[in-house]
Amino acid sequence: AFELQELEGSHLLSQIADRGQAIQDDYEAILEVAPSLGTLCTLDEFKWARMCVCSRNFGLQIDGHRTSALVPHADMLNHYRPRETKWTFDEVTQCFTITSLQSIQAGAQVYDSYGQKCNHRFLLNYGFAVEDNRELDGFCPNEVPLELYVDPA
């Protein structure tokens, strides 16, 4: 596709191809045990649905088990660092909760933090990149430190 041409020369292209192949492998494995999936959706539809889930799920601890869940409306919160909210599954109420870590004015947008990630992970997993992807301490997850030595000879 045209958009992928913009990524020419980046490592992201191979990651996108690997992700597509992994999803195709899953689709084919499911078809082996449940052939009716092929009448329900094509590979492209399966890829679309799978990426919708992957880009919107929340990792949770429920009854001591790590799991993932889709949480309607919570998945609509945009990313912002430093984080302004925290979320968890409340074992007592059996509900997903989002708690503000600071005052938020009425009518203001509520943000979630998708975590400290480099831009290629944001782009691969969520479809966006952060223009100035720096933490408050100046750390930039997009930068890779390199030590270079010069041979004096």
C-alpha positions as CSV (number, residue, x, y, z in Angstrom):
1,A,0.0,0.0,0.0
2,F,1.0,3.6,-0.5
3,E,1.4,4.2,3.3
4,L,4.0,1.4,3.5
5,Q,6.1,3.1,0.9
6,E,6.7,6.0,3.4
7,L,8.4,3.4,5.7
8,E,10.8,2.2,3.1
9,G,14.2,1.5,4.7
10,S,12.9,1.2,8.2
11,H,12.9,-1.9,10.5
12,L,9.1,-1.3,10.9
13,L,8.4,-2.9,7.5
14,S,9.7,-6.3,8.6
15,Q,7.8,-6.0,11.8
16,I,4.6,-5.3,9.9
17,A,5.3,-8.3,7.7
18,D,6.0,-10.5,10.7
19,R,2.8,-9.4,12.4
20,G,0.8,-10.1,9.2
21,Q,2.4,-13.6,8.9
22,A,1.7,-14.4,12.5
23,I,-2.0,-13.5,12.2
24,Q,-2.2,-15.5,8.9
25,D,-0.7,-18.5,10.7
26,D,-3.3,-18.1,13.5
27,Y,-6.1,-17.9,10.9
28,E,-4.9,-21.0,9.1
29,A,-4.5,-22.9,12.4
30,I,-8.1,-22.0,13.4
31,L,-9.4,-23.1,10.0
32,E,-7.9,-26.5,10.6
33,V,-10.0,-27.1,13.7
34,A,-13.0,-24.9,12.8
35,P,-13.3,-24.8,9.0
36,S,-16.5,-22.8,9.2
37,L,-14.4,-19.7,10.1
38,G,-13.6,-19.4,6.4
39,T,-17.3,-18.9,5.6
40,L,-17.6,-16.3,8.4
41,C,-14.6,-14.1,7.4
42,T,-11.8,-13.8,5.0
43,L,-8.1,-13.5,6.0
44,D,-8.2,-9.8,5.5
45,E,-11.3,-9.4,7.7
46,F,-9.7,-11.6,10.3
47,K,-6.6,-9.4,10.2
48,W,-8.7,-6.3,10.6
49,A,-10.6,-7.7,13.6
50,R,-7.5,-9.1,15.2
51,M,-5.7,-5.7,15.0
52,C,-8.8,-4.0,16.4
53,V,-8.6,-6.2,19.5
54,C,-4.8,-5.9,19.7
55,S,-4.8,-2.1,19.6
56,R,-7.7,-1.7,22.1
57,N,-7.3,-4.4,24.8
58,F,-6.2,-3.8,28.4
59,G,-4.0,-6.1,30.3
60,L,-5.6,-6.9,33.7
61,Q,-5.2,-9.1,36.8
62,I,-8.5,-10.8,37.6
63,D,-8.7,-13.4,40.4
64,G,-4.9,-13.6,40.3
65,H,-4.8,-14.4,36.6
66,R,-3.3,-12.2,33.9
67,T,-5.7,-11.6,31.1
68,S,-6.8,-9.1,28.5
69,A,-10.1,-7.4,28.1
70,L,-11.9,-5.1,25.7
71,V,-13.3,-2.2,27.6
72,P,-15.8,-0.1,25.6
73,H,-15.3,3.7,26.0
74,A,-12.0,3.2,27.9
75,D,-10.4,2.2,24.6
76,M,-11.3,5.6,23.2
77,L,-8.9,7.5,25.5
78,N,-6.0,9.1,23.7
79,H,-2.4,8.6,24.8
80,Y,-0.6,11.2,26.8
81,R,2.6,11.0,29.0
82,P,3.1,11.5,31.8
83,R,0.1,9.5,32.8
84,E,-2.9,11.3,34.2
85,T,-4.9,8.2,35.0
86,K,-4.5,4.6,36.2
87,W,-6.8,1.7,35.5
88,T,-7.4,-1.6,37.1
89,F,-9.9,-4.3,37.7
90,D,-11.6,-3.9,41.1
91,E,-12.0,-7.4,42.6
92,V,-14.7,-6.1,45.1
93,T,-17.0,-4.5,42.6
94,Q,-16.0,-6.8,39.7
95,C,-15.6,-3.7,37.5
96,F,-12.9,-2.0,35.4
97,T,-12.1,1.3,37.0
98,I,-10.2,4.4,35.7
99,T,-8.9,6.7,38.4
100,S,-7.6,10.2,37.9
101,L,-4.1,10.9,39.3
102,Q,-4.7,14.6,39.3
103,S,-7.5,17.2,39.0
104,I,-9.1,17.3,35.6
105,Q,-11.3,20.3,34.8
106,A,-14.9,19.6,33.8
107,G,-15.1,19.3,30.0
108,A,-11.4,18.6,29.6
109,Q,-10.2,15.5,27.7
110,V,-9.3,12.5,29.8
111,Y,-6.1,10.8,28.6
112,D,-4.6,7.4,29.2
113,S,-1.0,6.5,29.0
114,Y,-0.2,3.6,26.6
115,G,3.2,3.4,28.4
116,Q,6.7,4.4,27.7
117,K,7.4,3.2,24.2
118,C,9.5,4.1,21.2
119,N,7.6,5.5,18.2
120,H,8.0,2.4,16.1
121,R,6.0,0.5,18.7
122,F,3.4,3.2,18.9
123,L,3.1,3.1,15.1
124,L,3.0,-0.7,14.9
125,N,0.5,-1.2,17.7
126,Y,-1.7,1.9,17.6
127,G,-1.2,3.6,14.3
128,F,0.4,6.9,15.5
129,A,3.7,8.4,16.5
130,V,4.5,11.0,19.2
131,E,6.1,14.1,17.8
132,D,8.3,14.9,20.8
133,N,8.5,11.4,22.5
134,R,10.5,12.5,25.6
135,E,9.9,11.6,29.2
136,L,9.9,14.4,31.9
137,D,13.5,13.4,32.8
138,G,14.6,13.9,29.2
139,F,14.8,10.2,28.3
140,C,13.7,9.5,24.7
141,P,12.8,5.9,24.0
142,N,13.5,6.6,20.3
143,E,17.2,7.1,20.8
144,V,19.7,4.3,21.0
145,P,23.0,5.1,22.7
146,L,26.1,4.0,20.8
147,E,29.6,3.9,22.0
148,L,32.1,4.6,19.2
149,Y,35.8,4.0,19.5
150,V,38.4,5.5,17.1
151,D,41.4,3.5,16.3
152,P,44.3,5.9,16.8
153,A,46.5,4.0,14.3
